[in-house]
Amino acid sequence: MNKSKRTMAGVFAVIIAATSVLAGCGKSNEENTAAGSEAQGAESLSILLSHSNGKYAMQAKENDPYLKELSRLSGTKLDVEFLGHSNDFTQQMTVRFASADLADMIRTDSIISTMHPGAVDQGVFEDLTPLIEKYGPNLKKKIPAEAWKSPKVSKDGKIFGIPALSALPSSRVVYIRQDWLDKLGMQQPKTLDDYLNYFEAVKKEDMNGNGDKDDEYGLYVRENLTYSALFFNEFGADPNIWYLKDGNLEPGMIQPEIKDALKFWKNLYDKGYINPNLFTNKSADWEAGIKQGKGGTWLHDVANFSSNWNPDLFANEKNVKISMIESPQGPKGKGLVAQGDQIYFVWVMPARNNHAVEAIKFLNWAWSDEADDFFAMGIKDYNYTIADNKAKWDASAPENKDNDAAVFYQLSINPRGDGRMMDRVLDVAPYSEILRGGIQTAAKNVVKNDALHMPILESMKTKPELVPGTNAGTLFLDMFAKVITGKEEIDPAFDNFVAEWKRRGGTEMIQEATAWYNDFHQE
């Protein structure tokens, strides 16, 4: 094995009997010896993935107990290597593919990722179609049909990747300070006027009780409108969504309905309903500000409730109550996010490694009911216990909380993807009722997506300033900022933006998107 690799748990079978960690988790010597003997004859599988910014994954050592337990339960001798996250992972993977230094099973964002351009056509990845039929009944049964249709996993009727799924089909909700609503004697807002009335009340009252009436905002906004893109779909166009208009697939940000959304946002800014530092309010400051009582509403995912927004985390405030609600009903609709394919990332198997069968067998086990308890609660008699046929798992217990250990077995090493919202977790998780309600609410916040399954357009790759949405450096965000802060008037600013966007390559982008749509949806 290449010594430069950060190798994880490469000798599970040999050390299971000797390790003191699992022995302390309630395993007897006889059990460990038997498991070691059984694993010695098991198939081997090397895995390459990102640590996903998980604290535990970034610091996990060789002989890690969770990886050993995963090896034992699955009957596969696993050799797991973690690379970086986000851009670091992309750069590292680009080098690995270029050097052909590859594991048997690899995480990528898509079979057509820029990390390995042309890999499918060059025969780098194994055709998994017949192997899934023979060895993957759980994959076929439990992964949604919509995911298999994605160009991220299949091409020309052949499957080259196995989808790993995000926590939920839809997860975005409006978070609101229910205790503030109660204090104000108001019902949960449902319409745009309801939201405005709530924002006005928040502005007038000292809701966080710190003696300052000017440090609370109805909607607390984050840099680049990340987790803040509310009040667009209500007017009929979202800058992040594509729409089929008169036979063309066009981005929402150039639709005339955006003007009404701009007027609404400018009103929020002018009246002090949103934080004036919205364009510089970075992630950590945004979250800290909300926990300090600066936000009456904000957007985030249901899956983040326990880790980010449960009332116990608002240390400086008393009697905090949080609700998850639907987006407001506007004159032309509602919604927060476009319908997606639920694909978190994709597993691929290099053909030259000749271990695709072992990989499919391992993934088939990972998707079995038998695997549920491990990916939900970790190691039996260490992370959780069973009494009277009921599982007891405490998210706040040191063995689950310290270093975000639960994230490691629910997410980082979970081949299914993000398991933090799986039914088995909700059965034992604190705030289970709130979470289940949030899941139902999130399903109502989804908007039809005419560009579902559309890959990254070639015309986008060299012109990030034209990419639809509110990313930093885009023409749209620049125009948006100038309009709502009053530096430019809405109508000329928007019209000039659309003209400039089309002139610099937007017209070609629409043509490429439309051609993809017609090809993808042809009978």
N, C-alpha and C positions, 0 to 999 in steps of 0.2 A: 504494500500500500504506500502511496506517495506520502513521505513524511511531512510534507508541507501542509497537508490537509489537517483541518481540525477534526479529528475522528472521534466519533461518539459511540461508546458501547460496542466496540468491535469484537469483544470476547465475552459476550453475555453468557454463553453456555458454560464456560469454564468457571466463571466467578459467581454464578447464582448461588451455589451451595456455600461459598465462603463469605459472601458479603454480609456485613453486620447490619447494614441499613434495612434490608428487607427482613432480616431476622427480627429486627426491632419492630417490624410492621406486623408481627403475628405469625410469620412463617416458621414452622418447625424445621429442624435439620433434615428430618426425613422427607418433608415436602420439598425443600430446596434441592436435596440430592436427586430426588425423582425428577424434578423439573429440569435439573442440569443434564441428567442422563437423556431425558426426552429431547432436549434442545440440541444435544450433540449431533443427532441425526437429522436435524431440521435443515431446510433449504436456507441459503444465504441470500441477502438482498441488501445492496448499498443504496442509500437515499441521499439526495442533495436538495436542500431547501433553504429558505430564508429564516432567520430568527424572528422576523416580523416585529422587531423592537420589543420583544418579550423579555422582561428582566431575567427570568429564569433561563430562558433559552440562550441568552447572551453570555451567561456565566456557567452553564451546565458543564460538568466535568465528565471525563471518561469514567465508565462504570456507573453512570447515572441510574438510580433505582427505577425511575419511571420508564426509561428506555429498556431496561432489563425486563421489567414486568410486561411491557408491550411485546417484547420478543418472546417471553414465555407464553403469554396468553395466545398469541397469534401462531405460535409454532414456527416462527421464522427468525433466523439469526440476523438481526438488523445491524447495519453499520451506517449510522446517521451523521451527516456532516452539515453544519449550519454555516451559511454565508451571511452577508449583511442584509440591509433592508433598503427598500426603495431604490434610489439611484445607485447606491453602493452595490446592491444585489444585481442590478442590471449590468453594471460595469464588470463585476466579477464573473457573471454568467457569460457575458460576451467573450471574455478571455477563455473561459473553460471550454466553450463550444469551439472556439478557434483552435484550441490546442487538443481537442478531442479528449480532454481529461474529464470523463463523465461517469456518473454513477449509473446504476441500473434503473433507477426511478428518479425523475427530476421534476422539480417544480418550475413551471414557467407561466407567464400570463396568458399565453395563447400558442397554438401550434404554428401560428404565423407571426410570432413575436419578432421584434427587431433585434432581440438578443441572438437569434439564430436564423437570419434571413435565408429563405430558400430551402430550409431543412427538410420539409415534407417532400418537395419535388426531387431533392437529392437523395432521398431514401435514408435519411438519418434516423427517422423515427419508425418504429415498428407499426405495421398495420394491425390494430388491435381488434378489428371487427370479428374475426373468427374466434379469437381467444375469449372475448367477452361472451360470445354465444356458448362456449364450452365451459369456461371456468368462472364466469361472472354473473350468475343469476341474481344475486343481491344488487349488483350494480344496475342491471336492467330494471329491477323492481322498484328500487328506492330513489334513484336519481331521476328527476322530472324529465319527461319527454322533451320539453322545451329546451333543456340544456344540451341535449344530444344534437339538436338542430343547428347549434351555433357553429359558425366558422372557426371559433376558437378551439373546437375539438374535432371537427370532421371536414373532409374535403372530398368532393366527387363521390359521395356515398360511402366513403370509408372513414372509420374512426381511428384517429391517431393520438387522441388524448382522452384522459378520464377527468371529468369535472370534479373539482372540490368546491363545495357550495358555501356561500355566505350564510350567516346565521338564520336569516329569514328571507322569504321571497320579497318582502317589503318591510322596512324597518323604521322609516323616518316618521317622526311625530312632532307635534308642537308640545313642548314642555311649558307648564304654567305653574306659578306659585299659587296653589290652591288656598294656602293660608292667607294670602293677600286678597284673593277674591272673597273669602269668608269675612275678613276684616272690613272690606268695603261693602259687604252685603250684596255682592253681585253674583250672577250666574255665570257659568262657563260661556265664553263668547262663541257665537256660531256664525255671525255675519261680519262683514267689514265694519259696519257701524258699531257692532258690539265690541270689536277690538279697539276701535278708536275711543269709545267711551271708557273702556278699561284703561287704555293708555293715558287718557286725560286724568282719570282718577289717581293713577300711579304718580303722575307728575305733581299733582296738588298735595298729596299726602306724604308723610315721612314713613314710608312702608317698612324700611329696615330699622327704624327707631334709633338712628344714630344722631338725630338732631339736625341733619342736613336734608332738606327737601329737594336738592338739586343733583343728587347722585344716584337716583333710581330712574330707570328707563323702561318703557313699556315693552320694547323689543331690544334685546341686547345682541348686537351685531358683531360678527367676527370678520377679520381681514379677508378680502377677496369674496365676501359674502358666503364663505364656507359655513355650512350649517346655518345659513341666514337667508337663503333665497326664498323668502315668503313674499306674498302679494305680487305674484306674476301670473300664475295660472288663473287666478281670480278674474283677470282681465283678458284671458284668452291666448296668452303667449308666454312661454317660459324661455329665457335665453339659453338654457341648457338642453332644450328638447328640439328635435326636428319634426317638421310637419309636412304632410303631403298636400301641396297647394296647386291646384290646376295642373296636375300631372307632374309637378316638380317637387323633389324633396328639398325643403328649405329650412334653415335654422330659425328658431323662434325669435332670436335676437334682432332679426331684420324685419319682423312683421310689424305692421302699423299699430297693432294692439299694445305693443311695448310702450307707446307714448302714454297711454293711460296709466300703466304701471309706474312710469317715471314720475308722472304728476303725483301719484299717491305717495311714492317714496320721498319726493321733495317736500310734501306736506309733513310727513313724519319727521324729517330732518328740521324743517323750519320751526315746528312746534316743540322740538326737544323730546320727541317720543322715542328716538333712537340715540345711542351714544355718539357724540361728535367725533370720537376717535375710531369710527368704524373701519376706516381704511388702513389703520395701523395696529388694530387690536389683535395681536397674535394669539395663537391657540392657548398657551398657558395663561396669559393675562385674561383672556376671554373667560376661561373656566374659573379662574380665581375670582374674577369680578362677579360672576353669577353667584358663587358661593359666599361672597361678601354682601349679597343682597342688592346688587345693582341691576338685575334683570327681572322683569315681570314675566316675560316669555322668551324662549329661545328654541332653536331646533336641534334635535339630535336623534340618535337611533335608540329604539327600545332596548337593544342589546347592551347599551351603555348605562342603563339605569343603575344597576347594582354597583358598578365600578366607579361611576362618575357623579350620579345625581341622587342617590338615596339620601334621605334627610339627615342621617348620621354624619354625613360629610360636610354639612353646613355648620362648622364648629362654632362660629361666632354669632349664630342666630338661634332663637328658641322657637320651638313648636312649628318647625318647618313642615309643610305638607306640599307634595308635588303631585300633579296630575299630568297625564298624557292625553292630549285632545286632538281632534281633527283640524285640518286647515280650514280657514273661513270660507263660507260660500260667497262668491262674488257675482257680478253681473253676467260673467261668461264662464263660470265654472269654479273649480276648486282643485286642490292637489298639491303635493310637494315634490314628488319624484316620478320620473318616467318608468314605465314597466321595464323590468330587466330580465336577464336570463338566470340570475342568481349564481352565476359562476364567480367564485372568489379567486381561484387560480386553476391551473390544469396540470395534471401529471402526464409526462411523456416518458417513453422507454426507448433508449437508443437501440437500434437494430443490431449493431455490432456487438453489444454486450450479451445478447442471447439469454436474457433473464426476464423477458416479458411475461412468460407464463407464471413465474414466481411472483412477479409484481401484481398480476391480475388476481392470483390466489390470495395474496396478502390483502389487497383492497377489497376483495369479496368478503373476507373475514371482517375487515374493518367496518363494512356496511351491514354486518349481521347483527341480530338482536343480542347475541352473546357479547358483543363488544360495547354495548351501550353503557354499562356500569363504569367501565374504565374511563371512557372518554367523557363521562359526566362527572364522576366522583373520585377518580384516581385509584389508588391501591387500597384494597379491602383491608380493614383492621389497622390502617394507618391514616388514610385520608377520610375514611368513612367506616361505619360499622353496620351490622345487620342485627336487629333484635326483633323478635316476634314477627319475622318476615317483612320487616319494614327497615328501610335504609335511613341512617342518621348521618347527615353530612352538614357540617357547619362551615360556611364560607369565611367566617371571621376567625376560625381556629388557626393557630400559627402554621400548622402543616399545610393549610390551603391558602392562607393569606400571605405569608412571608415570601418576599421576592416574587409575588404573583404566581405562586406554584400552580394554582388552579388553572391559570391561563395556559400554562405549559401543557397540561394533559387535555384540556378542553379545546385548545386552539393550535398551539405551536406544533405539536407532534400528532395532531388529529388528521389522518389522511382524508377524512370526509370534508374538511374545511373548518369552519367556525362552528363549534358545538355548544356554544354558551347559551343557546336558546332551545336546545333539544328537549323533548318532553321529559326525559329522565332527569335533566337538570332542574326543570321547573317543578318536578314532583317534590324536590327536596330543598329548593332554593328559598331564601328569605324573599319577601315581597312577591311571592309567586302569583297571588291574585292580581296585583298591580301589573305584573309583567304580562300575564295572559290577556288582561284587558288592553294593554298597550299593543300587543300583537294584533288584536282585532281592529284597533283604531288605525294602525299603520296600513292595514290592508285597504282601508277606505281613502288613503291619501295618495294612491297610485294613479298616474295619468297614462292614457294610451300612448304608446310609443311607436310611431311609424318607422323609426329607424332601428327597431329591435334587431339585433344580430349584425348591425353594420360594423365592419372593421374600421380601424383608423384609416382615414383616407390618405392616399399618397400626397394629395395637395395640401394636407395639414402638416405633414412631417417637417417641412422646411419653412413653414410660415406660422409659428405658434401664436403670433399676434392676431391671426384670423380665426383661430379655433373658437367655436361657439361656446358661450358661457362666460364666467366671471373670473377666469384665471388671471394671475398677475401678468401685466404686460399686454393684455389683449386690448384691441381697439374698443371693444364694447365696455370693458370696465373703465377705461379712460373717459369715454363719453359719459357713462353713468355717473362717475364721480364729479365731473364738471357740471352736469345738469343739476344733481340734487343739492350741491353746495352753492348753486346760484351763479357759477362762473360763466355759464352759457345758457341760453334759452332752449327750451325743450325741442320745439319744432325744427329750427335750423340745425341744432346740434345732432339730432337723430337723423335727419335727412342727409346731412353731410357724412355722418358715420356710415350709413348704408351705402352711399355712393363710393366712399373711399374703400370700404370693405370689398365691394364688388370689383372696383378698379384694380385692387392689389392681388386679386386671385379668388375672390369669393364666387364670381360667376363660374369659374372652372370647378370650384368646390361643389357647387350646386349640380353642375353637369355630371361630375363623378358620382355624387351621392345618388342622383336620379338613375344613372346607368346601373349602379349596384342594386337599387331597389327593384328596377324592372327585371333584372336578371335573377335576383333572389326569389322574386315572387311570381316568376313565370310558371305557367302550368306545365 
